[in-house]
Amino acid sequence: MMTHGRGIFVALAAAQAVAGGALAQGAANTVALENEYVRVSRDAAPCATAAAATCEDRVILAMSDIALKAGAEARQMKRGQIAVFKAGESYEAPAGGSYYEVAVKPNHPPVKSPPELIPPPKNLIVFEGARFFIYEERLEVGDTRPRHSHSQRVEIRLNNGPMLHQWVYRDGGVAESEPAIVNWREPIIHMVKNIGDMPLRNFILEFVPQRPDAAAGK
C-alpha cells in the first residue's frame, strides 16, 4: 500500500503487470543519468514493470503535480514527493506532469564511501532501506552546512533558483564547484553554503556504506 509521511509517501504496492517490456523503446532519449549503479529517466518509466535482475528497487520523484497508479491504488503527488517500489512491485507510468524514475541496478558494484563518515545535519530522512536511504536535503538562504561526508548517491535539485557553493575536501586540498539539476556523486567530504535567494531543496538517494565484512565477502 502507499502511505503518506510529511507530505511524502512511500509506495509498497502489490505487483501489477503493465503493457510493454522492462525497458521501453526510445527510453534512451529520456535518460538523465546512467551508470553501473542507477538509471535515472526523465518523464518516462521504463522500469514500471517489475523484472528480476533488471527492474527491482525503483523510486518515482514528482517534479510537478502527477497521478501515479499502482495496482488498485492511485495517488496525486506534488513536487518533491516520492513513491518507492521494491522488487516484484509494478506501477503505471505517472500521468499529468513531470517526474523522474530512479532505478537502482541490481548487482551493482560495491558501494564506495569516504574514509571518514560524518553525518550531515539539517536533512529530512524520508525512506530508509537495507541498501539505500532517501532524504530531502535542506539549506536555508545564507546557511552553511558544516564539514560532513557522503557515500555514492544520486542528487536531483528540487529548487532551481538557489545557487549552491561547495567546498570539496579531496587529496589534501579544497576544490570549489556548483551542481547541475541531476547529478551522480562519488564519495565526498565537503562543506556547503546556500548563496541563492531561496531555500535549497534536493532529493538525495544515498547508498548505505558497505560493511567491512561484506566487502571481504564474509
C-alpha positions, 0 to 999 in steps of 0.5 A: 500500500502507499502511505503518506509521511510529511507530505511524502509517501512511500509506495509498497504496492502489490505487483501489477503487470503493465503493457510493454517490456522492462525497458521501453523503446526510445527510453534512451532519449529520456535518460538523465543519468546512467551508470553501473549503479542507477538509471535515472529517466526523465518523464518516462518509466521504463522500469514500471514493470517489475523484472528480476535482475533488471527492474527491482528497487525503483523510486518515482520523484514528482517534479510537478503535480502527477497521478501515479497508479499502482495496482488498485491504488492511485495517488496525486503527488506534488513536487518533491514527493516520492513513491518507492517500489521494491522488487516484484512491485509494478506501477503505471507510468505517472500521468499529468506532469513531470517526474523522474524514475530512479532505478537502482541496478541490481548487482551493482558494484560495491558501494564506495564511501569516504574514509571518514563518515560524518553525518550531515545535519539539517536533512529530512530522512524520508525512506530508509532501506537495507541498501539505500536511504532517501532524504530531502536535503535542506539549506536555508538562504545564507546557511552553511552546512558544516564539514560532513561526508557522503557515500555514492548517491544520486542528487536531483535539485528540487529548487532551481533558483538557489545557487549552491557553493561547495567546498570539496575536501579531496587529496589534501586540498579544497576544490570549489564547484556548483551542481547541475539539476541531476547529478551522480556523486562519488564519495565526498567530504565537503562543506556547503553554503546556500548563496541563492535567494531561496531555500535549497531543496534536493532529493538525495538517494544515498547508498548505505556504506558497505560493511567491512565484512561484506566487502571481504565477502564474509 
